[in-house]
Amino acid sequence: MQIVNRIFFSVILGFLMQLSVAAQNILDLAGLDETVNSTVAYSVRKLSSAYTGYCMQVRRSSDNALLDIGFTAGGDLDKSSLLAFVGTDDGFVVIWYDQSGNNKNLTQASNAKQPRIVNSGNIELENTKPFIRFFGQVNTSAYNSLNLVSEMTITGHVAIVNKFANGGDGFILGHSADLIRDWHSNLSSNLLIDLSNASTSIKNGKYWQNGSSVAPGSAVFNTTLMVQSIAPLTPNDKTRWNNIGSDRNLYHHTNNGGGYAELIAFSSELKTYSRNYLAENQGIYFGTGTTPVPYLNRFGKMVIAESEYLNRNGGLGTSGMNSNGETFPRSVIADIPVTAPVSSITSYSAITGGSISSDQGANLKAGICWNTSSNPTILNSKTIDLGRSGSYTSLINGLRGNTTYYIRSYASNYLGIKYGNELSFTTAASVLPIFSGTNSVSAIKASLATVSANLYTDGGEPILEKGFCWSTSANPTIADFKSSTTNPSTGLFSANLTDLTLATTYYVRAYATTSLGTTYNDPVQFSTSSVLSVGEKYYGGTIAYILTASDPGYISGETHGLVVANSDANIINIPWSTALSSSLNTSNEIGTGRSNTALISAYTGANISYAAYLCSSQTIGGYSDWYLPSKDELYKIYLNKAQLPGFRNSRYWTSTQNSASLTTAWYQDFNVGVQASLSVSIRCYVRPVRSF
């Protein structure tokens, strides 16, 4: 009976192991094959042709709306969708999705702790590639981080594309527990790993930076984008990490805009050839100048050119031998592909494909490239449809009507590319744009809502304008209220509908305009809330506080409160006033910020170099009654900062003079929450406020 049980258990265990392996995504687009399984894989590019999910979830700063952002057909981050969603606001990473198939996403629920991917409508870039930036404050609880649900205790190898800020701080991998500092850096000595404080397994491991082997004590604390490859001495001996960005929630946080573009972890050390393939792949994509790994030629010298490699049979090429005498198969350029006939031709798309008889053991990319002139290349438009030999079907879209196109199949790896036979076809006459599905309305509040739609195709003509129109009547048109953009891209796009009326039914639909005219999708009905709430856009800014029964100015049955501007009034810190020694009779209470501002401005004069008048001089969202908030008003705003856009973890002036020390005024610290007074000549940030 025991033997039967053991056999049954072995069968079940084998079955579960097969399921586990089947769940893995091969990171073929990163240069790896099916022999290499990752434990986690995060990147701003697509790493696996089998992965069908998104790259990251992004929060928009203006209204805290969320959207999943995916990849383009070429495997890059979909920057068009990202910018269409964020607009001119900031964008922050809420989830960095795991592409390994293990569903170990990196997440951050706290708005204040989310790293940044878009800055004022501009995607964060390093070497022209998207980059996630972290802005923690060292030795405080103010940090940016992306966290695992549970710690990673077995780390056999990590491959990371990152940089730290010049003069900044941070660890390559972090942990929230106070006593865990396995990956400790030593920035004072410009060392990636602190040989005194890092764990034995980490400081005695193997290191490669940009493909070159370095001793642990020589691995630099890099302030330029770099490919890091690290293999700890023992995978399960103090190699723990559970986040990127934060050190024990208090100490050496990644700061000043340092951050990450890619992070892949493995449970065991990579074999030499896998590590080389991955490092070269990362170096080429991210432009880090990764050093190609040399191998022996027939004269015993180390060379880089593959044509000179000494293979395991004593000949040249197709396999390599490194300086340790290790040999392994080397890739060669794949066989010439065959281009399939073109079918299902419309004004904006067509179907074709191709086939390739052998990938020659390479990590392959194959698909179709096209252009309006002969001999198209992958530098023109292309699809990526295959990672191994075989046949594939390609949908090519984004075409123009009544236009002749030339297409070729291609097959490539990092060693080179081959093209198949060329075919040509002519598209049909252009049609009006076509939408797919119905509008989605979300984040509905009293004065705003977020709407999204999917523009399937432009119909073969460039988009001149697209957006949403809305009205309290069915079938709104662009003659009613509208939100528009000239972004010509197709796909998912969204907009905020603002300045809506409380408890009102609206109809909204998407539209798109080309030279042929304007087309609409079907309208969707929604109703706004009857209750205002903190965090929604209102009256030129964002609602920051709603009066309660205990507040001055509260009126039963009515809703009143404070609106903050969506950004600071000053790019740099400014003083509160000129030298001051007499009382201006300012007050602390809610409702006194406007009168305080008038008193201060009367003293300083019409000078935007001082905090109060700078606020009162603003015209934002069509409103010109902004003021510097009082001490109590700004404290209420601080309590809701997680729901408000753009506040820095720094000091902000109030409009309240310190009656006990007339040369000082009160400020609110938006990092630790305290209120204290400073000399009026000290510089702090300023955020305009208005009442409603």
N, C-alpha and C positions, 0 to 999 in steps of 0.2 A: 504494500500500500504506500509506504514511504517512497519507493522508487517511482511509482506511478505519479505521486504528488510532485516529486522533483521534476519528472518529465513534463508534467502539465505546467508547472511553474516556468520551466525553461522555455516552453513553447510560447506561453503568454508573454514572458519577458522579451523574447525575440520579436514577437509581433509588435509589442509596444516600441521597441527600439527601431523597428522598420518605420513605424508611424512617425517617430521622432525625427528620423533622418529625412523622411518624405516631406516633413514640414519645413525643412531648411531651404532657404533660397540661395542658390549658387550665386556668388558675387562675380559673375562673369564680366560685367561691365567695368569692374575694378581690376581685371586681369587675373582672377582666380578661377579654379576649375572645381569639379565636383568632389575632389579629394579634400577640400578645405571647408570646414564648417565654422562659421562665426557664431559667437554668443550674442553680440549686439552689433548693429551697423547703422550709423547715422551719417547723413551727408546732405550737402546742398545740391547734390546731383543724384541721379538714379544709379544704384550700384548693382542691381540685378534685373535682368530682363524678365524674370518670373515675378518680380514685385509689382503689384497692381494698386498699392495704396498711395497716400499722399506723402509729401516731403515734410511739411510742418503745419501746425495750426497757429494762426497769427491773430493777435488782438489789435484793433484799431484804437488809437489813443483818444480820439475825439468823443467816442460814444461807447467804447469797450465792446463793440461788436466783434464776433469771432468768425474766422473763415479758414477752412482747410485749403492749403495751396499745394498743388501737385507739380508735375514735371511736363516739359514740352515733349514733342515726339522725338527730339534729339537727346533727351535724357537730362536736360538742364532744368534748374528751378524755373517754374513758370513765372517769370518776372512781370509779364504783361498782366496776368491775373492778380498778382500781388499788388502792383501799383494801381490797378483799377479799383481794388478794394480799399487800400490805405489812402489813396489820393495824396494830398499834401500833408497829411498827418504823420505821426510816428507809428511804426509797427513793431510789436513785441512778440517774441516766440513763447507760446503757451505749451505746445507739444512739439518735440522733435521726434518724428516717428521712426521706429526701429524697422529697418528693411531686411533683417536677417531671417524673419519668419518666426522669431521667438516672442514677439509682442512685448518687448521690454522697452516701452517708450520712455523718453526723458520728458518730464513735465514740470510745470510751475504754475500753481493756482493763484498765487499772490501777484496782483498787478505790479506792485512796487518792486518785486524781485525778479521780474521777467527780463531777459536780455533782449537787445534791440536788433532788428533786421532792417528796418527802414527809418531813416532820419529825415523828417520834414519833407517827405515825398521822394527821397533819394535812397535807393537800396544800398545798404552797407556793402562795400566791396574791398577785397584784397587781391591784387594781381588780376583785376577785372572779374573775379568770381565772387558770388555772394558770401558774406561773412557774418557770423553771429557775434555781436559785441557785448561784453560784460562791463558793468560800471559799479562794482562794489566799492565800499569804503573800508580800508584796512583798519583792523582792530575795533570794529563796530559790528552791530547786528544788521547793518545796512549792506546787503549784498545782492547780486544777481546770481541765480543758479538754475540749472535744470537737473531734476532729481529722478533717480530710479525708485520704484516702489519698494524694493528691498535691495540690500547691498550685494555687490558682486564680490564673492569671497575667493573665487578661483579665476586668476587672470594669468594666462600663459604667454600672451603676446598682445600688445596694443599697437595699432597703426593710426596715428593722429596727424591731422593737418591743422596747425594752430600757429598763433603768435601771441606774445605778451606785449603790452605797451612799453615803450621806451620809458624807463624810470618807474614802471609799474610793478605789480606783484601778482602772485598766483601760483597754483600747483597745476601740474599736468592733469591730475585726477584728484578729486576731493572727497572728503567724508564729513558727515555732520557730527559724529561722536567726538566728545572733547579730547579723548586720549588717543585717537587714531590719527596718525600723521604719516602713514606708510609712504606717501609719494612726496614728501616734504622737499621743497626747493630751497635754494640759497641764493637769492637774487643779489645780496651784498657782494658775493663772490662770482656773480654771473654764472651760476651753476644750475642746471636743470634739476639736479638731485642733490640734496644736502647729505653729505656723507656722514654727518654726525647724527642727524635726526631721522632720516628715512629708514625704513625697515631693512634688515639684512638682505632679504630676498630682492628688494628693489635696488639697493646700492651696489649689490654684487651681480647684477644682471648684465645683459648684453644690450648695447645701444647703437643705433644707426641714426644719423641725422642727414637728411637729403641723400640717403643711399650709402653714405660713407660710415664705416665702423668707427666708433669713438669709445674711449674708456669712460666708465661712469663718472669719474671725477673730471672729465673733460667735456662732457655734454653741456653745451651752452644754454643759458636761459635766453631763448631766442626772441628777439624783438622784430624779426621779419618773418613772413610766412615760411613755414618749414614743414617737411615731412619727417615726423618722429616715428621710429620703430623701436619698441622696447620689449625685451623678453626677460621677465624676472627669473631669478635663479631657481626658485621653486614656485610653481603656479599657485599652490594653496597655502603658502606660508606668508601671511601678512602682506597680501597684495590687494587689500580691500579698498573699495571705493563705492560711493553711492550718489555722486553728483559731479557735475562740472561747474566751476565758478566760485564755490564757497569752501573755505577751510574751517571746519569745526564750528560753523555758524558765527565766527567771531574774529578770526585772525587774518590770514594771508589770502584774502579774496582776490580773484581775478578782477582787475580794475582798469580804469582809464581807457577802455575800448579794446583791451585784449580779448581774445576769444578763439572760436573754432569754426572750421569749415567741414571737417570730416573726423569721425571717430569710429574705429572698428576694433572690436576686441575678440580674442580667441581663447579657448580653454587650455591650449598647449602652444608651445613655441612653433612658429611656422618653419617649414623646411626652407632651405636656402633659396631654391628656385622660386617658391611661392612668395617669399619675402621680396625677392628681387623684382618679380613681375609686378607685385602690388606697389612697391616703391616707385618703379619706373612709371607705372600707370598714374599714380597720384602726382608725381612730379610733372608729367606732361600736361595733365588736365589743369593743375593749379599753378603751373608756371613757376615752380620753385627751383628749377635748375638741378633736379636730382641727378646725381652722378651715376651714369651707367656702370654696371658692375663688370669688371674685366675678367677674362678667362685666359687659360693658357693656349698659346699657339704651338705649332710643331717644333719651334725652336726654344720652347720653355719660357717664353716671355709672356707677360700679361697684356692682353689686347682687348679692345672693345668691339672691333668690327667682327660681326658674326661669321662672315665669310672666311675668317682666319682661325676660328675656333678648332681646337684639336678635339675630335669626338672620341667616343669610347672604342671605336674600331680602328683608330689611328688615322682616319681620314680627316677632311676638313668640313666644318659646318654641321648643322642639324642637331648637334649636342655639344655641351660645353663641359670643361673641367676647371674647377676653381683651384685656388692655391693650396687647398687642403686635400686635393686629389679626388674630390667628389665630382661625379658626372651625372648628368640627367638630360632628358630630351630637350631640345631647344625648338622653338616655333620657327616655321618658315611661312612665307606668305601663302595664303590659301589658294586653291585652284580657281581658275577663271569661272565666274558665275554665268548663268544664262538668263536673259531677260524674258519674262513671259509676255504674251500679247496683251494689249490694252482693251478693256471692256467697260461697260456701264459709264460711258462718258456723258457728263453733264456740263453746265456752264462753269461749275466750280470744283468738280472732282472727277476722278477716274479710278478704276481698279486695274492693277497689274500685279507684278510679283517677280519671282525669280527662283532659281535653284542653284545649289552648289554641291558638287559631288564629294568633296572632302575638305575639312578645315585644317588638315595637316597637323592636328594636335594643338592648334593655336586657340587662344581665347578670342573668338571671332565676333565681329559685327558685320551684319549683312543687311541689305535693304535696297531701296530705289532712290536715285538722285535725279533731279530734273531741273530744266532751265528753258528759257525761250530761245537759246542759241545752242548750236550743236556741241557735242562732247561735254555734257554736264559732269560736274564732280561733286564730291561731298562738301565742298565749300559753298555750293549752291543749296537749294532746298533738298531735304533728304528724309527718308524714314529709316528707322532701325527695327528690323523685323525678325532677326534670327541670331542666335548665339552659337549654333552648331550647324553642321552640314545638313542638307535636306532642302525641301521646297517651302516657299512662303508666299503669302498673299499680301499685297501692299495697297492701302487706300491712300491716295495722294489727293490732298485738298488744298484750299486756299488759292485755287487757280482763277484766272481771269477769263471772261467770256470771249468767244470768237478769236481765240489765240492758239497758235501752234506751239506745242511743247515737245522737247526732246528728252527722252528718259534712258537711263542705263541702270542695270543692276550693279552692285558693288559688293566686295568682300574685303574686310580689312582687319588687321591687328596692329600692334604698335610697331611692327617691323615693316609694314607697307600695305599697299592696297592694289587690288586688281578690279577692272571694270569688265562688264559683259557687253553684249551687243547692244547697239543703239536702235531705238524705235522712236517714232514720232506720231502725234495725233493732234487734232484740232478740237477745241472745246465748243460746246453749243452756245447759242446766244444767251446773254446775261438775263437774269430774272431779278425780281425784288428779293431783299434779304429774307431769310427763313429762320424763325425761332423754333426751339425744341422744348417741349414740355410747357408747364405753366409757371407763372411767377410764384416766388416764395416770399412771404412777408413774415418777418421775425422781429424780435426785440421791440414789440409794440408798446409804446408808452403814451403818456397824455399828449405830448407835443411832437413826437417823432416816431418813426418806424424805419426798419431796414428792409429793402426789397432787393431781390436778385432775380436774374433771368439768364437764360442760356441762348446766345445767338449762334445758331448752328452753322450758318454760312452767310457770307455777304452777297451771294447770288452771282458772283463773277465781276462785281464792280466795287471799287474802294468805298468804305464807309466814310461818309462826310460828317455824320453826327449820329450818336445813339444815346439812349438814356431812358428815363421813365417820365410819364406824365400822369397827373392825378387830379381828381375832382370829387366833389360830393355828388356828381351826376354820373350815371353809367356811361361807358365808352368815352373816357377823356381823350383829348388830343393835345398836340404840342401847343395849341392856342391856350390851354389851361396852364396850371402850375407844372413846371417840368424841372428835372435835373438832367443835365446833358454833359457829354464828353465827346471830344473829337478822336479819342483813341480808336484806331481802326481795327483792333484785334477782334476776332470772334471768340466764342467760348463764354464761360461764366463771367458775369459782371454784376456789380451791385451799386447801390446808392442809398444815402440817408434822405428820407423825406422829413423835412424840418418845418418848424413853425405851424404845426397842425393844431387844430382846435380840440379841446378836451371833449370826450364823450361824443364823438362825431363819426359817422360812417363815411368811408372814402372808397373810391374805386381807383385802381392803379393798373397801368399796363406799360410794357416796354415798347420802344419804337426804335427804328433804325432807318437812316436816310442815305440813299446813294443818288447818283445822277438820274436814276430811273424814277425816283420818288421816295415816299415814306411808307413803311409798312408797320403794322402794330400786331402784337399778340393779343390773346384774349385777356380781358380785364379780370382782376381779382378784387374781391370786396374784403374790407377789414374795418374794425372800429377801434378808435383810440380809447385809452383808459380815461376814467373820470377822476383819477387821482394822480397828481404830480409826484415825482419821486427823485431822490438824489441821484445824480449821475446822468440825467437826460439833458440834451441840448434844449436851451430855452432862453428867449430874450437876449440873443447875442452871445451867449456863453453856455455854461453848464451849471445846473442846479447843484449848489454845494451844501445848502442847509435849508430846512423847512421849519418855521417857527412852531413851537409847542406852547401849551397853555401857560407855562411858567415864564415864557420869554416876553420882554417888553415889545409892544406892538402887535401881539397876538390878538386876532379877532375871531371869535367863535363862528364856525360855518364858512370861513374864508381861508384860502391858502396863500400864505406869504412866506418870503424867505430871502435867501441870498443866492445870487448868480455870480460865478467867477468867470473871468475871461479864460479862454482856452490855452493861453500861454502867458508867460511872464511879460511884463511891460519893458523890461530891461534885459539886454543881452549880457551886460556885465553888472556887477553890484554897484549901487549908488548910495550916497548918504541920505539921512533923514532930513537934515536941515543944515543951515549955516550954524555958526557958534551960537549957543543958546544958554541964557542964564535966568530967564524969567518964565513964569507959568503962562502957557497958552490956553489953559482951562479946558483941555481935552478930557474925554471920558472913556471909561472902560466898556460900557454896556453895549449890548446888541441894539442897533438902531442909531448909534451915534457916530458911525464911521464917516457919513457924509458931512456932518457939521464939523467933526474933527479935521477933515481934509480942507474945508474952507478956512478954518482958523490957521492951520499950518501954512496954506498957500498965501494967505494974507501976510504972513510973516516973511516967507521966503521970496514972495513975488512970483511972477509968471516965469518960472525957471524949471525946465524939464530935467535939470540935473539933480533935482531933489524929488524924493519919493512921492509926496502927496500931490504936488502939481503934475508930475508925470502921469499919475493915474487919472486925475480930473481932465487932463488934456486929450485923453484917448477917445476916439470914435471907433467902436467895434460893433459889427453886425447891425449898423444903422443906429446905434444908441450912443449917446454922448454924456450920460449921467453916471460915469464910473467914478469910484473913489477908493481911497486907501482904507481897508477895513480896520475897525477898532480892535482892541486887545481881545475882547470876548468873542467878537465876530470871527476873527482869524483862528481862534482856538476851536470853535465849532467846525470851521472849514478843515482844520488839521485832522479832526477826528474822522472825517469822511474822505481823506486824501486817496485811499485806495480806489475810490470810484470817480476820481477827478483826473483830468488830463494834465500831464506835463510838470507836476510839481517836483522840484529837485529835493534831494535829501540835504537841505541846507537851511540857512536862516532867512526869514522874511520879515520885513518891517510891518508893524501895526501903525495905526495913526494915534496911538496913545502915548503921551509923554509920561515919564515916571515922576509923579508928584513928589516923591521922596528925594529925588535927585534930578533937578531940573535940567541938567546938561545931558541927560540920557533919555532914551525912549525905549519902549518895549518891542521885542521881537519874538517871533514864534519859530522854534527849531522844528523843521519838518523831518528831521532824522530821528531824534530821541524824544521829541514831544514836549520839551520843557519850554517855558516862557521866562525870559530874563531881560534885563535892560543893558543897553550899550550906549556909549557916547554917540551923539547924533551925527558925528563926522565919520563914524564907521560905516562901511559899505555892506548892504544886504540886498537880497532880491526883492522884487516888488510884484505883486499880483493884483490887478484891478478887480473891483467888486461892484455890483449894483444890486439894488433891492427890487423885489417884485411883490 
